[in-house]
């Protein structure tokens, strides 16, 4: 069964319909890109997958989103567990108003994870060799002996996974707002990964970044897809070509076409997709 | 072309002048008060004036201690009562209330800010004073109800609208991304408010409290009507007190034939001004510290 599957999802803002009858399955352990012109409902679709859409008072959601077979819009759905499972990376990174260190530990602290749970989580992260980039043996040993060492280990591990460790290891206790935007985005990624989600939603995560930082983030995603299911919204076609394995094309709130990236980009079935991919409409 | 340049420099200069004028008022007021207070400062030492509790104008003894304590106590009570209520209201309005509730409540709060203080005073005499009297009686202290507590309560009510409306606005300026960042990690709404929203808005919230404080320090009319006005250091909440503004308002223009009386009241005004200024400076540096930390 697919991890995420949408069943006639409709989203309306007051009288304006942002998404119309979307039914699609998102494949596991791949990067699915959602493409389409501005205002076509990409972000609404993304935010309805972890119910961040609840934050806008005007939005009304109908239909079902099944994650691991559970409808997340069921009145009794556990939103906290859902958001822990489905991580989110926003367009503009927002460092929490605390230190770099505390940004990474925020999620685990909120979930009241204890020492053993954290060690276990790290052990599982490291067992999965696919991610590589591990903490050195010495860090792991000292973490065991010191009080609070599990958090130090957690911070180092996830900052390494996010590719930020070397740049910030000497100023972990400085305010996170002092980082560059590109670093903030990688910090946001480390923060998201620290609660061990299964899915990562990314809302144009490179659009506020300079080209070099954007490239770093893209590479980061290429590398994370071995372990996580990724849904990546972008309005840059070339980016979707570079990183996407699967493509969902939205146009004016409707799902026009979806399929493996190769097929959608080379032999689209729908006329609108063909025009969009060719750059005739945008 | 020349005319345009002249107009430009004229505009710059007149704006500069306006700012200079507005800013110099503080110093002019302080200077005026100081000049008028000099006669009494010449006869009695400052320490004596500030820390003596004897207030016998006829005998030439002017001790401001009870008044200073009265001012600080009534303000402190007001702030202790006001801050939690205001912050919780502001958080509710900004983070939890539906937009329609917010739109309904906002004008009511603004209205509250516009009520003349004498009306608050009357209302306090009719409602709060008897309430305090009854409470005091129940707790075994015989009070008239005209007390520190009554003054503190009415003052708290008067600063509500300032702190609530300013903090609500400040909280709403925190970008929605801040809430998303926290909620997306599985934090609850309250955790998000506590760790992220309030922390991001801390500077503005402190500023709103300072605004409330400044108003509370100087508020005269309503407090004067319920606080009892007895020049003694209060020892309990149910004791009457006599804050500086009330002293000045009650006595200036009366009994001016008593030597040095007029000068003593000017000094009282100067002390009040310095207390408020000192508090504002303190708040300013606190804000700077907060800013540097984040």
Interface residues (C-beta under 8 A of the other chain):
Chain A: X50 X52 X55 X57 X80 X81 X83 X84 X87 X88 X90 X92 X94 X96 X97 X98 X106 X107 X110 X111 X175 X177 X188 X191 X192 X195
Chain B: X98 X99 X175 X176 X177 X178 X179 X180 X181 X182 X183 X184 X185 X186 X187 X188 X191 X195 X196 X199 X200 X293 X294
